[in-house]
Amino acid sequence: MNALVHADVLFPADTAARSVARALYQTVSDLPIISPHGHTDPRWYALDEPFSDPAQLLIVPDHYIFRMLFSQGIALEDLGVRRLDGSSVETDGRRIWRTFAENYHLFRATPTRLWMDYVLSSLFGVQEPLTASTADSSYDAIAEKLREPEYRPRALFKRFNIEVIATTEGALDDLRWHKLIRDSGWDGRVITAYRPDAVVDPDFDGFSANLDQLGEITGEDTGTWAGYLAAHRKRRDFFKSFGATSSDHGHATADTANLAMSEARMLFDKVRSGKSSLDDHRLFRGQMLTEMAKMSLDDGLVLQIHPGSWRNHSPAMMERHGRDMGFDIPTRTDYVRALKPLLDAVGVEKNLSIVLFTLDETSYSRELAPLAGVYPALKLGPAWWFHDSPEGMRRFREMTTETAGFYNTVGFNDDTRAFPSIPARHDIARRVDCAFLARLVTEHRLREEEAFDLAKELAYTLAKNAYRL
């Protein structure tokens, strides 16, 4: 490929398997990218303005990068990460980049290193390894590229061969950037996804005020259970008008509930009054997952469940820098018992699509694959977040295929806010999957013609079909 990324990266060491992997990869390497779930900023595509500088594009917003540097004693302030109290942080992009380059060795053998090498070389033409001595030259080379029209967001969208990308917005978002994209006449397909955490999780900051705002937006009485559910239906329809095909739910657990209507109404009244307990909050979140699944039966939105993260684990860093600053830690997650109320209600519905993700790899073969291997409504999301890595992707295939097969999974999605890394992430996933298929071929567990069919399914078709794109 180039000096930083080897042409056979992630292919098997065995020569026979490597030959098959190469052949498979050649058929999928140039397929369009389907990015059905992620966190890029729709403002980029709406305004199509140049990215400001290399540090603001590649370092400051990327928690994979700054969490590693912080773990080695580098302050987030020195990396340009904002403080809630408005205190000063480093704003000189070159100095931030130098700090990153001087410590780039910390990322050896991590997926972040692989993604970044890919971005530096394939996107910006940087061919020398990133070190303290090459910091300024690489910064200048990238900064010069960012001033060119070919490096604006819409041009990169086309260059990356993105067929469709989904952003993720909260239930109270007015989707102004999506409206601007639509009204601009640009033909890039950018859609939204419905993320209602702020109005379904009683532990979320400002929950009561959020429900008031939800009522104002929709014209529904969110002081009542019926009005609250009606407000969700209206917002889901609004999001669908901007292309949404999915909802997304980032709960701490996979707990679900299916209360009788009278019980659900009483629980809502208790939560709405502010006199509820933590157990009430857990039950309410579980009930709302089931309610959202029932709504999906009516409106067709794919339900994504992203459980198992203890978010904002450090209260001190939460207070200093706010949410989503790298202090999210995986936890053990139960699915068999937790999902049973939801599955009892809707699990055998063949027209419902629920995509399960996990940060607890121990659940792959024990729980997730058996569940997805029998319930028509369930599909398995790809290796996610801390496991979005070559080893994590391999483990996912090895631990789920024997029970769930390939067709109860949904291909790959990058789930990122780091826009320039999207081609790298998809390329890595395609290489890992081709390597896995090649191993099955050389072990005579899969016919070669089947492997070629599957390579395209895993790289492109499964995601497109699963997310109804």
C-alpha positions as CSV (number, residue, x, y, z in Angstrom):
1,M,0.0,0.0,0.0
2,N,2.7,2.5,1.1
3,A,5.6,3.0,3.4
4,L,3.4,3.2,6.6
5,V,0.9,0.5,5.8
6,H,2.0,-2.8,4.3
7,A,0.0,-4.2,1.3
8,D,-0.6,-7.4,3.2
9,V,-1.4,-5.9,6.6
10,L,-3.8,-8.2,8.6
11,F,-3.6,-11.0,6.0
12,P,-2.7,-14.5,7.2
13,A,1.0,-15.4,7.6
14,D,0.3,-18.8,6.0
15,T,1.0,-18.4,2.2
16,A,-2.0,-20.4,1.0
17,A,-4.5,-18.5,3.2
18,R,-2.8,-15.2,2.4
19,S,-3.3,-15.8,-1.3
20,V,-7.0,-16.5,-0.9
21,A,-7.3,-13.4,1.4
22,R,-5.7,-11.2,-1.2
23,A,-8.1,-12.5,-3.9
24,L,-11.1,-11.9,-1.7
25,Y,-10.0,-8.5,-0.7
26,Q,-9.5,-7.4,-4.3
27,T,-13.2,-7.9,-4.9
28,V,-14.3,-5.7,-2.0
29,S,-11.6,-3.1,-1.4
30,D,-13.3,-0.6,-3.7
31,L,-16.9,-1.2,-2.7
32,P,-18.8,1.9,-1.5
33,I,-18.9,2.6,2.2
34,I,-22.1,2.0,4.1
35,S,-21.8,3.9,7.5
36,P,-25.1,3.2,9.2
37,H,-24.2,4.5,12.6
38,G,-21.8,7.1,13.8
39,H,-21.1,10.5,15.3
40,T,-19.7,12.7,12.7
41,D,-20.9,16.3,12.8
42,P,-23.7,17.1,10.2
43,R,-22.5,20.7,10.4
44,W,-19.4,19.7,8.4
45,Y,-21.5,18.5,5.4
46,A,-24.0,21.3,5.7
47,L,-21.5,24.2,5.7
48,D,-18.7,22.4,3.8
49,E,-16.1,24.7,5.4
50,P,-12.3,23.8,5.5
51,F,-11.2,22.0,8.6
52,S,-9.3,24.4,10.8
53,D,-6.0,22.6,11.4
54,P,-4.5,19.1,11.8
55,A,-4.8,19.0,15.6
56,Q,-8.5,20.2,15.6
57,L,-9.3,17.6,13.0
58,L,-7.3,14.6,14.1
59,I,-6.5,14.9,17.8
60,V,-8.8,17.2,19.9
61,P,-12.1,15.4,19.2
62,D,-10.7,11.8,19.3
63,H,-11.1,10.1,22.7
64,Y,-9.1,7.1,21.5
65,I,-6.1,9.4,21.2
66,F,-6.4,11.7,24.2
67,R,-7.3,8.9,26.7
68,M,-4.1,7.1,25.9
69,L,-2.0,10.2,26.2
70,F,-3.8,11.1,29.5
71,S,-3.0,7.7,30.8
72,Q,0.7,8.6,30.5
73,G,0.4,11.8,32.4
74,I,-0.4,14.3,29.6
75,A,-3.1,16.8,30.6
76,L,-6.2,17.0,28.5
77,E,-5.8,20.8,28.6
78,D,-2.4,20.4,26.8
79,L,-4.3,18.6,24.0
80,G,-6.8,21.3,23.5
81,V,-9.7,19.6,25.2
82,R,-12.1,22.2,26.6
83,R,-12.9,22.8,30.2
84,L,-16.4,23.4,31.4
85,D,-15.3,26.3,33.6
86,G,-13.9,28.1,30.6
87,S,-10.3,28.0,31.9
88,S,-7.6,28.3,29.2
89,V,-6.4,25.2,27.3
90,E,-3.8,24.9,24.6
91,T,-5.1,26.4,21.3
92,D,-2.0,26.3,19.2
93,G,-2.5,23.4,16.8
94,R,1.1,23.0,16.1
95,R,2.0,22.6,19.8
96,I,-0.8,20.0,20.2
97,W,0.5,18.1,17.2
98,R,4.1,18.2,18.5
99,T,2.9,16.7,21.8
100,F,1.1,14.0,19.9
101,A,4.0,13.2,17.6
102,E,6.5,13.1,20.5
103,N,4.3,10.4,22.2
104,Y,3.2,8.5,19.1
105,H,5.2,5.5,20.2
106,L,2.6,5.0,22.9
107,F,0.2,3.8,20.3
108,R,2.4,1.0,19.0
109,A,0.3,-2.1,17.9
110,T,-3.0,-0.3,18.8
111,P,-5.8,0.1,16.3
112,T,-5.4,3.9,16.7
113,R,-1.9,3.6,15.3
114,L,-3.1,1.6,12.4
115,W,-5.9,4.0,11.6
116,M,-3.6,7.0,12.0
117,D,-0.9,5.6,9.8
118,Y,-3.5,4.9,7.1
119,V,-4.9,8.5,7.4
120,L,-1.4,10.1,7.3
121,S,-0.2,8.1,4.3
122,S,-3.3,7.5,2.2
123,L,-5.1,10.7,2.8
124,F,-2.4,13.3,3.3
125,G,0.6,11.7,1.6
126,V,2.8,11.6,4.7
127,Q,5.2,8.7,4.2
128,E,7.7,9.2,7.1
129,P,6.9,7.7,10.5
130,L,5.5,10.3,12.9
131,T,8.1,11.3,15.5
132,A,9.2,14.4,17.3
133,S,11.6,15.1,14.4
134,T,8.9,14.8,11.8
135,A,6.2,16.6,13.7
136,D,6.5,20.0,12.0
137,S,6.9,18.7,8.5
138,S,3.9,16.4,8.8
139,Y,1.9,19.2,10.4
140,D,2.8,21.6,7.5
141,A,2.0,18.9,4.9
142,I,-1.5,18.3,6.4
143,A,-2.3,21.9,7.0
144,E,-1.4,22.7,3.4
145,K,-3.8,20.0,2.2
146,L,-6.6,21.2,4.4
147,R,-6.5,24.5,2.6
148,E,-7.3,22.8,-0.7
149,P,-10.9,22.4,-2.0
150,E,-10.4,18.7,-2.3
151,Y,-10.1,18.4,1.4
152,R,-13.4,20.0,2.4
153,P,-16.0,17.7,3.9
154,R,-18.1,17.1,0.9
155,A,-15.1,16.4,-1.4
156,L,-13.8,13.9,1.2
157,F,-17.2,12.3,1.4
158,K,-17.0,11.6,-2.3
159,R,-13.3,10.6,-2.2
160,F,-14.0,8.1,0.6
161,N,-16.7,6.6,-1.6
162,I,-19.3,6.9,1.0
163,E,-22.7,5.8,-0.2
164,V,-24.6,6.8,2.9
165,I,-23.6,8.0,6.4
166,A,-25.8,8.3,9.5
167,T,-25.1,10.8,12.2
168,T,-26.7,10.6,15.6
169,E,-28.8,13.3,17.2
170,G,-30.7,13.6,20.4
171,A,-34.4,13.6,20.6
172,L,-34.6,17.4,21.2
173,D,-32.3,18.3,18.3
174,D,-34.0,20.5,15.6
175,L,-31.9,18.8,12.9
176,R,-31.1,22.2,11.4
177,W,-27.9,21.0,9.8
178,H,-29.7,18.1,8.1
179,K,-32.3,20.5,6.8
180,L,-29.5,22.7,5.4
181,I,-27.9,19.7,3.7
182,R,-31.2,18.7,2.2
183,D,-32.0,22.2,1.0
184,S,-28.6,22.7,-0.5
185,G,-29.2,20.3,-3.3
186,W,-26.0,18.4,-2.6
187,D,-26.3,14.7,-3.6
188,G,-24.3,13.2,-0.7
189,R,-26.6,11.0,1.4
190,V,-26.4,12.1,5.1
191,I,-29.1,10.8,7.3
192,T,-29.8,11.1,11.1
193,A,-30.6,8.5,13.8
194,Y,-32.9,9.0,16.8
195,R,-31.0,9.0,20.1
196,P,-33.6,9.5,22.9
197,D,-31.3,8.9,26.0
198,A,-31.8,12.4,27.4
199,V,-35.6,11.9,27.5
200,V,-35.7,8.2,28.5
201,D,-33.0,8.1,31.2
202,P,-34.1,9.7,34.5
203,D,-30.4,9.8,35.6
204,F,-29.6,12.1,32.6
205,D,-28.8,15.7,33.6
206,G,-31.9,17.9,33.3
207,F,-34.3,15.0,32.7
208,S,-37.4,16.8,33.9
209,A,-36.6,19.9,31.9
210,N,-35.9,17.7,28.9
211,L,-39.4,16.2,29.1
212,D,-40.9,19.7,29.3
213,Q,-39.0,20.7,26.2
214,L,-40.1,17.5,24.5
215,G,-43.7,18.5,25.2
216,E,-43.2,22.0,23.8
217,I,-41.6,20.7,20.6
218,T,-44.3,18.1,19.9
219,G,-47.4,19.8,21.4
220,E,-48.0,16.7,23.5
221,D,-48.6,16.6,27.3
222,T,-45.4,15.0,28.5
223,G,-46.8,15.1,32.0
224,T,-48.8,12.0,31.2
225,W,-47.7,8.6,30.1
226,A,-49.9,8.6,27.0
227,G,-48.7,12.1,26.0
228,Y,-45.1,11.1,26.6
229,L,-45.3,8.1,24.3
230,A,-47.2,10.2,21.7
231,A,-44.4,12.8,21.8
232,H,-41.8,10.0,21.0
233,R,-43.8,8.9,18.1
234,K,-43.9,12.4,16.7
235,R,-40.2,12.9,17.1
236,R,-39.5,9.5,15.5
237,D,-41.6,10.6,12.5
238,F,-39.7,13.9,12.4
239,F,-36.4,12.1,12.3
240,K,-37.6,9.7,9.6
241,S,-38.4,12.8,7.5
242,F,-34.7,13.4,7.5
243,G,-33.8,9.9,6.5
244,A,-33.5,8.1,9.8
245,T,-33.8,4.4,9.5
246,S,-32.7,3.6,13.1
247,S,-32.9,4.6,16.7
248,D,-29.9,4.2,19.1
249,H,-29.9,3.6,22.9
250,G,-26.8,3.8,25.0
251,H,-28.1,2.3,28.3
252,A,-25.7,1.1,31.0
253,T,-27.4,-2.3,31.0
254,A,-29.5,-4.4,28.6
255,D,-32.3,-4.6,31.1
256,T,-35.8,-4.5,29.7
257,A,-39.3,-4.6,31.1
258,N,-42.8,-5.1,29.8
259,L,-45.2,-3.8,32.4
260,A,-48.9,-3.7,32.2
261,M,-50.2,-0.3,31.0
262,S,-51.4,0.7,34.5
263,E,-48.1,-0.2,36.1
264,A,-46.2,1.7,33.4
265,R,-48.3,4.7,33.9
266,M,-47.7,4.7,37.6
267,L,-44.0,4.3,37.1
268,F,-43.9,7.2,34.7
269,D,-45.8,9.4,37.2
270,K,-43.3,8.5,39.9
271,V,-40.4,9.2,37.7
272,R,-41.9,12.4,36.4
273,S,-42.5,13.7,40.0
274,G,-38.8,13.4,40.8
275,K,-39.6,11.2,43.8
276,S,-38.3,8.0,42.2
277,S,-35.5,5.7,43.3
278,L,-32.5,4.3,41.3
279,D,-34.4,1.0,41.0
280,D,-37.3,2.9,39.5
281,H,-35.0,4.6,37.0
282,R,-33.5,1.2,36.0
283,L,-37.0,-0.2,35.5
284,F,-38.1,2.8,33.5
285,R,-35.2,2.6,31.2
286,G,-36.0,-1.1,30.7
287,Q,-39.6,-0.3,30.0
288,M,-38.7,2.3,27.4
289,L,-36.5,-0.1,25.5
290,T,-39.6,-2.3,25.1
291,E,-41.7,0.6,24.2
292,M,-39.2,1.7,21.5
293,A,-39.2,-1.8,20.1
294,K,-43.0,-1.7,19.9
295,M,-42.8,1.6,18.1
296,S,-40.3,0.1,15.7
297,L,-42.9,-2.4,14.7
298,D,-45.1,0.4,13.6
299,D,-42.6,2.8,12.0
300,G,-39.8,0.5,10.9
301,L,-36.9,2.1,12.6
302,V,-34.1,-0.4,13.4
303,L,-33.5,-0.5,17.2
304,Q,-29.8,-0.4,18.2
305,I,-28.9,-1.2,21.8
306,H,-25.4,-0.2,23.0
307,P,-25.2,-1.3,26.6
308,G,-22.4,-2.2,29.0
309,S,-20.4,1.0,29.4
310,W,-19.9,2.7,32.7
311,R,-19.8,6.2,31.2
312,N,-17.9,9.1,32.7
313,H,-16.3,6.8,35.2
314,S,-14.2,9.6,36.8
315,P,-16.4,12.2,38.5
316,A,-13.5,14.6,38.7
317,M,-13.0,14.5,35.0
318,M,-16.7,14.7,34.4
319,E,-16.8,17.9,36.5
320,R,-13.8,19.4,34.7
321,H,-14.4,18.4,31.1
322,G,-17.9,17.1,30.8
323,R,-19.3,14.0,29.2
324,D,-17.6,11.6,26.8
325,M,-14.0,12.5,27.5
326,G,-12.5,9.0,27.4
327,F,-13.5,7.9,30.8
328,D,-16.0,5.2,29.7
329,I,-15.2,1.7,30.9
330,P,-16.7,-1.7,29.8
331,T,-18.7,-3.6,32.4
332,R,-20.1,-7.2,32.5
333,T,-23.5,-7.4,30.8
334,D,-26.3,-9.9,31.0
335,Y,-28.4,-10.4,27.9
336,V,-30.4,-13.7,28.4
337,R,-32.3,-12.5,31.5
338,A,-32.2,-8.8,30.7
339,L,-33.7,-9.0,27.3
340,K,-36.4,-11.7,28.1
341,P,-39.2,-9.2,28.8
342,L,-38.6,-7.5,25.5
343,L,-38.2,-10.8,23.6
344,D,-41.4,-12.1,25.2
345,A,-43.2,-9.1,23.8
346,V,-41.7,-8.8,20.3
347,G,-38.8,-11.2,19.9
348,V,-40.4,-13.5,17.3
349,E,-41.6,-10.6,15.1
350,K,-39.8,-11.2,11.8
351,N,-40.4,-7.6,10.6
352,L,-38.6,-6.1,13.6
353,S,-34.9,-5.5,13.6
354,I,-33.0,-5.1,16.9
355,V,-29.2,-4.8,16.7
356,L,-27.3,-5.8,19.8
357,F,-23.9,-4.6,20.6
358,T,-21.6,-5.5,23.5
359,L,-18.5,-4.4,25.3
360,D,-18.5,-7.7,27.2
361,E,-16.8,-10.3,24.9
362,T,-17.5,-13.1,27.3
363,S,-21.2,-12.9,26.2
364,Y,-20.5,-13.6,22.5
365,S,-20.7,-17.3,22.4
366,R,-22.5,-17.8,25.7
367,E,-25.5,-15.4,25.2
368,L,-25.5,-13.2,22.1
369,A,-24.9,-15.7,19.4
370,P,-27.5,-18.2,20.7
371,L,-30.0,-15.4,21.1
372,A,-29.5,-14.0,17.6
373,G,-29.3,-17.6,16.3
374,V,-33.0,-18.2,17.1
375,Y,-34.9,-14.9,17.6
376,P,-36.0,-13.4,14.2
377,A,-36.0,-9.9,15.6
378,L,-32.3,-10.0,16.8
379,K,-29.1,-9.3,14.9
380,L,-25.6,-8.9,16.2
381,G,-23.8,-5.6,15.8
382,P,-20.0,-5.8,15.0
383,A,-17.2,-5.6,17.4
384,W,-17.6,-2.2,19.0
385,W,-15.6,0.6,20.6
386,F,-12.9,-1.1,22.7
387,H,-13.1,-4.1,20.5
388,D,-13.1,-2.2,17.2
389,S,-9.7,-3.6,16.5
390,P,-8.2,-6.4,14.3
391,E,-8.1,-8.8,17.3
392,G,-11.6,-7.8,18.4
393,M,-13.0,-8.3,14.9
394,R,-11.4,-11.8,14.7
395,R,-12.7,-12.8,18.1
396,F,-16.2,-11.6,17.1
397,R,-16.2,-13.9,14.0
398,E,-14.7,-16.8,15.8
399,M,-17.1,-16.7,18.7
400,T,-20.3,-15.9,16.9
401,T,-20.2,-17.6,13.5
402,E,-20.6,-21.2,14.7
403,T,-24.0,-20.4,16.4
404,A,-25.4,-17.3,14.7
405,G,-23.8,-17.7,11.3
406,F,-22.9,-14.7,9.1
407,Y,-26.5,-13.6,8.2
408,N,-27.6,-12.9,11.8
409,T,-24.9,-10.2,11.9
410,V,-25.0,-6.7,10.3
411,G,-21.6,-6.3,8.6
412,F,-19.5,-3.4,9.8
413,N,-20.1,0.1,11.0
414,D,-17.5,2.5,12.1
415,D,-19.4,4.3,14.9
416,T,-16.9,7.1,14.9
417,R,-16.7,10.9,15.1
418,A,-13.2,10.8,13.5
419,F,-14.3,11.5,9.9
420,P,-10.9,11.0,8.2
421,S,-10.5,7.5,9.8
422,I,-13.7,6.1,8.2
423,P,-12.0,4.6,5.1
424,A,-9.2,3.1,7.3
425,R,-11.7,1.5,9.7
426,H,-13.7,0.0,6.8
427,D,-10.6,-1.2,5.1
428,I,-9.4,-2.9,8.3
429,A,-12.7,-4.6,8.8
430,R,-12.7,-5.9,5.2
431,R,-9.2,-7.2,5.5
432,V,-10.0,-9.0,8.8
433,D,-13.1,-10.6,7.3
434,C,-11.3,-11.6,4.2
435,A,-8.6,-13.2,6.3
436,F,-11.2,-15.1,8.4
437,L,-12.9,-16.3,5.2
438,A,-9.6,-17.4,3.7
439,R,-8.9,-19.5,6.8
440,L,-12.2,-21.2,6.4
441,V,-11.5,-21.9,2.7
442,T,-8.0,-23.3,3.4
443,E,-9.4,-25.5,6.2
444,H,-12.0,-26.8,3.7
445,R,-14.8,-25.5,5.8
446,L,-16.1,-23.1,3.2
447,R,-16.1,-23.3,-0.6
448,E,-14.1,-20.6,-2.3
449,E,-17.1,-19.4,-4.4
450,E,-19.1,-19.0,-1.1
451,A,-16.2,-17.0,0.4
452,F,-16.4,-14.5,-2.5
453,D,-20.1,-14.1,-2.0
454,L,-19.6,-13.6,1.8
455,A,-16.8,-11.1,1.4
456,K,-19.2,-8.7,-0.4
457,E,-22.0,-9.4,2.1
458,L,-19.8,-8.6,5.1
459,A,-18.3,-5.5,3.5
460,Y,-21.4,-4.0,2.0
461,T,-24.7,-5.8,1.6
462,L,-25.4,-6.9,5.2
463,A,-25.2,-3.4,6.6
464,K,-27.2,-2.0,3.8
465,N,-30.0,-4.5,4.2
466,A,-30.0,-4.6,8.1
467,Y,-30.3,-0.8,8.3
468,R,-32.9,-0.7,5.5
469,L,-30.7,1.6,3.4
